[in-house]
Amino acid sequence: MRGRIVVAGLAGLLVSGCAAEAEPVAVPPPAPIAVDVAAASSGGACRLLDFAVIEQAVKVRFDVAAASERGDTHTCVVRGEGATLPELTLSVTETTIDKSSFGADVVPDKAATVTGLGQQAYRRTTAAASGHGPVAEVGWLATDGRMATLSWTAARDSERSAAEKLTGDLVALAKKVDTRAL
């Protein structure tokens, strides 16, 4: 008799395990994790830039960088994730020109002289053009056989006076760019 009770109990347990499965519980997907990626991870001239250093100099936070290399020229463009403008562009080109050739052939007319940056340097602004605001630019002949340009393209509705003021910040940023690191 005990054997029948044990068999009946086991049969009951087995049958109860075959009952309808419980409805699965929906679990929301995990929230995406935002990861700060360094500008340098884009390669090219971006290796010479750091988002935090840029933000400290120009008071704007950028978080997207793209690099390009063509021949002896290395370029980096940084932007904010949600906006096309403003953008900051660094271009570095290997060169054999000297200081006098740089002054005669590269420095634009009406550009202001910058001291304490490379062998020779200039700064200037240009007027707004179709699709963008004014452009602030700093160019210099580095001491290592490289020529560099750092330019800020402002949003369409920006004032030229703001871009002119920004050239001072770009000079400070340019002084932190070590073109030898390319």
C-alpha positions, 0 to 999 in steps of 0.5 A: 500500500505504501508503494501505491501511495508513493507512486501516486504522489510521484505521479501527482508531482510529475503531472503538476510539472506539466501544467501551463507555464507561467506568462513571461514577465516583460523586462524593459531593455537596459538604458543605453550607456553614454561613453565619452570617446576622445577626439584622438580616437578618430586619428589624423589631426584629431590626435592633437586635440582633446574635447576638454581642452577645446571646451576650456579654450572656446567655452563650447563642448564638442563630442564628435570628431572626424579625421581625414588624411590626404598626402601630407595633410592631416585634418580634424573636424569636431562638432557637437553631436546634435548640431552641424555648426559651430565646427572647429577644424584643425589642418596640419600640412608638412612643408618645406617653406621658410618664415619669409615664404610663409609671410609672403605666400600664406598669410592672408591680406589684412590678417593680424600678426600673432606672437608666441605661436610657432615661427610666424602666425596670423589670425583673421575673420571672414564674413558669413557665407551661404549656409554658415556664419563668420569664420575665425581662423588662426594659422601658423608655421610651426617649428617642426616643418609643419604649417597648421590652421585652426578655424572656427565656423560659426552658426548662420546667425552669429555676429562677426564681432563674436568671431573676431573675439573668438580668434583670441581663444583660438590662439590660446588653443593653437598654442596647446597643439603639438604638431610634432605628435603627428 
